[in-house]
Amino acid sequence: MYLLCTILAALFSFLVLKWMKRRNYCMDVKRLDGKTVLITGGNSGIGKETAVALALRGARVILACRDEDRARKAVREIKARSHNLNVLHMEVDLANMKSIREFSKTFLQKEKRLDILINNAGVPSVLNWTDDNFSMCFGVNHLGHFLLTNLLLPRLKESSPSRVITLTCSNYKYQRLDFQDLNYNLFPFFTYCRSKLANIYFTQELARMMEGKGVMAYAVHPGYVQSNWTCHYSFLFQLLMKVIMFMFYVSCEAGAQTVVHCAVADEVITNNGGYFCDCKPAKLQAFANDAGVAKKLWEASERLVKLA
Ligand SMILES: NC(=O)c1ccc[n+]([C@@H]2O[C@H](COP(=O)([O-])OP(=O)(O)OC[C@H]3O[C@@H](n4cnc5c(N)ncnc54)[C@H](OP(=O)(O)O)[C@@H]3O)[C@@H](O)[C@H]2O)c1
């Protein structure tokens, strides 16, 4: 009797976990032959699976990565899995504004198209500083992608209709931006939440500014995904998270689905500037839907990266 109860409890827990981890898959089968996709941080986790999915559809896929060896390895794997040899990498460190400017210059010289830009790279809750003295989360997750997108906008406009997809996180809701201290770097988790909130405002303002110019913008929460983000932490934490992620988090392939959906599906066109989760538009908390704050952040970011 005791054994039977244990087996039933285990079976029940397994089914509940499976139900909790269920995810929609992108059902749009559109091909991307002749299109160019740029994915930041495409050598790992969600970015790599997105790269495989888009390479399978025939796109030219460029990974923008900071580490040459990891990038080469990922390119080999993506080519092998997609049977698409039109996959390459270019070097960029999003924690360094000079590196982003050099990367963009080279990209604009070499690449004649940019149909889909995926701002995927990201650092989790850490308290370091970038080379330009921005807090690591705000600097890489928001400012790095802000500068990159702005520098590549001419090519995105020329290739219109084009799309910019930025990875955010549903944890955005736990924080607000403090315009007196955008570089807030006190509690690691809060710095991460703020950077992901900034990704949402960035998407809204980009969509507004590009209205009628053929560049659309989407913010995506990929779900909680078993990727490599724990590599920034201690061995013990990694071990603990491995167990938790195995139980509750979805695979990187599942995590990439909403990104792929926003990259290819026609139905997202009516939701320009929107926030997506599980392959459908999702509702934002009211404070995160604020055009005034989005514009203010855009202008502050322009000053910080010396764009204006
Ligand atoms: N995993 C989740 O549960 C989850 C949930 C919500 C949102 N997200 C978001 O999804 C995105 C992808 O994360 P992931 O889970 O796939 O994590 P991941 O496996 O750690 O991948 C992150 C990628 O970002 C790159 N990166 C980090 N700092 C960089 C820099 N300074 N310059 C260039 N590239 C840099 C990493 O490169 P290296 O390999 O060289 O470190 C790596 O390729 C992130 O924006 C994250 O915030 C993830």
The ligand as an SDF file (V2000), in Angstrom:
LIG
                    3D

 48 52  0  0  0  0  0  0  0  0999 V2000
   17.1390   31.4650  -19.1950 N   0  0  0  0  0  0  0  0  0  0  0  0
   16.0640   32.0380  -18.7310 C   0  0  0  0  0  0  0  0  0  0  0  0
   15.3440   31.4470  -17.8930 O   0  0  0  0  0  0  0  0  0  0  0  0
   15.6560   33.4200  -19.1980 C   0  0  0  0  0  0  0  0  0  0  0  0
   14.4380   33.9540  -18.7200 C   0  0  0  0  0  0  0  0  0  0  0  0
   14.0470   35.2100  -19.1650 C   0  0  0  0  0  0  0  0  0  0  0  0
   14.8540   35.9100  -20.0520 C   0  0  0  0  0  0  0  0  0  0  0  0
   16.0350   35.3770  -20.4770 N   0  0  0  0  0  0  0  0  0  0  0  0
   16.8600   36.1800  -21.4020 C   0  0  0  0  0  0  0  0  0  0  0  0
   17.1920   35.4080  -22.5330 O   0  0  0  0  0  0  0  0  0  0  0  0
   18.4190   35.8820  -23.0900 C   0  0  0  0  0  0  0  0  0  0  0  0
   19.3270   34.7190  -23.4130 C   0  0  0  0  0  0  0  0  0  0  0  0
   19.7600   34.1400  -22.2000 O   0  0  0  0  0  0  0  0  0  0  0  0
   20.0600   32.5940  -21.9960 P   0  0  0  0  0  0  0  0  0  0  0  0
   19.1480   32.1170  -20.9380 O   0  0  0  0  0  0  0  0  0  0  0  0
   20.1170   31.8680  -23.2920 O   0  0  0  0  0  0  0  0  0  0  0  0
   21.5230   32.7090  -21.3060 O   0  0  0  0  0  0  0  0  0  0  0  0
   22.9570   32.1660  -21.7380 P   0  0  0  0  0  0  0  0  0  0  0  0
   22.9020   30.7450  -22.1560 O   0  0  0  0  0  0  0  0  0  0  0  0
   23.8550   32.5390  -20.6010 O   0  0  0  0  0  0  0  0  0  0  0  0
   23.3120   33.0590  -23.0150 O   0  0  0  0  0  0  0  0  0  0  0  0
   23.6480   34.4020  -22.8840 C   0  0  0  0  0  0  0  0  0  0  0  0
   24.4520   34.8270  -24.0970 C   0  0  0  0  0  0  0  0  0  0  0  0
   24.7930   36.2040  -23.9430 O   0  0  0  0  0  0  0  0  0  0  0  0
   26.1590   36.3550  -24.2500 C   0  0  0  0  0  0  0  0  0  0  0  0
   26.7670   37.5180  -23.6040 N   0  0  0  0  0  0  0  0  0  0  0  0
   26.8200   37.8170  -22.2780 C   0  0  0  0  0  0  0  0  0  0  0  0
   27.5150   38.9390  -22.0980 N   0  0  0  0  0  0  0  0  0  0  0  0
   27.9190   39.3720  -23.3280 C   0  0  0  0  0  0  0  0  0  0  0  0
   28.6730   40.4640  -23.7950 C   0  0  0  0  0  0  0  0  0  0  0  0
   29.2120   41.3690  -22.9460 N   0  0  0  0  0  0  0  0  0  0  0  0
   28.8820   40.5960  -25.1160 N   0  0  0  0  0  0  0  0  0  0  0  0
   28.3760   39.6980  -25.9930 C   0  0  0  0  0  0  0  0  0  0  0  0
   27.6600   38.6270  -25.6150 N   0  0  0  0  0  0  0  0  0  0  0  0
   27.4400   38.4660  -24.2870 C   0  0  0  0  0  0  0  0  0  0  0  0
   26.8030   35.0870  -23.7260 C   0  0  0  0  0  0  0  0  0  0  0  0
   28.0840   34.9280  -24.2640 O   0  0  0  0  0  0  0  0  0  0  0  0
   29.1800   33.9610  -23.5540 P   0  0  0  0  0  0  0  0  0  0  0  0
   28.8280   32.5550  -23.9450 O   0  0  0  0  0  0  0  0  0  0  0  0
   30.4670   34.4350  -24.1360 O   0  0  0  0  0  0  0  0  0  0  0  0
   29.0660   34.1980  -22.0800 O   0  0  0  0  0  0  0  0  0  0  0  0
   25.7780   34.0690  -24.2190 C   0  0  0  0  0  0  0  0  0  0  0  0
   26.0220   33.7640  -25.5730 O   0  0  0  0  0  0  0  0  0  0  0  0
   18.9880   36.8780  -22.0840 C   0  0  0  0  0  0  0  0  0  0  0  0
   18.7480   38.1920  -22.5280 O   0  0  0  0  0  0  0  0  0  0  0  0
   18.2010   36.5980  -20.8170 C   0  0  0  0  0  0  0  0  0  0  0  0
   18.0740   37.7440  -19.9900 O   0  0  0  0  0  0  0  0  0  0  0  0
   16.4480   34.1510  -20.0810 C   0  0  0  0  0  0  0  0  0  0  0  0
  1  2  1  0
  2  3  2  0
  2  4  1  0
  4  5  1  0
  4 48  2  0
  5  6  2  0
  6  7  1  0
  7  8  2  0
  8  9  1  0
  8 48  1  0
  9 10  1  0
  9 46  1  0
 10 11  1  0
 11 12  1  0
 11 44  1  0
 12 13  1  0
 13 14  1  0
 14 15  2  0
 14 16  1  0
 14 17  1  0
 17 18  1  0
 18 19  2  0
 18 20  1  0
 18 21  1  0
 21 22  1  0
 22 23  1  0
 23 24  1  0
 23 42  1  0
 24 25  1  0
 25 26  1  0
 25 36  1  0
 26 27  1  0
 26 35  1  0
 27 28  2  0
 28 29  1  0
 29 30  1  0
 29 35  2  0
 30 31  1  0
 30 32  2  0
 32 33  1  0
 33 34  2  0
 34 35  1  0
 36 37  1  0
 36 42  1  0
 37 38  1  0
 38 39  2  0
 38 40  1  0
 38 41  1  0
 42 43  1  0
 44 45  1  0
 44 46  1  0
 46 47  1  0
M  CHG  2   8   1  16  -1
M  END
$$$$
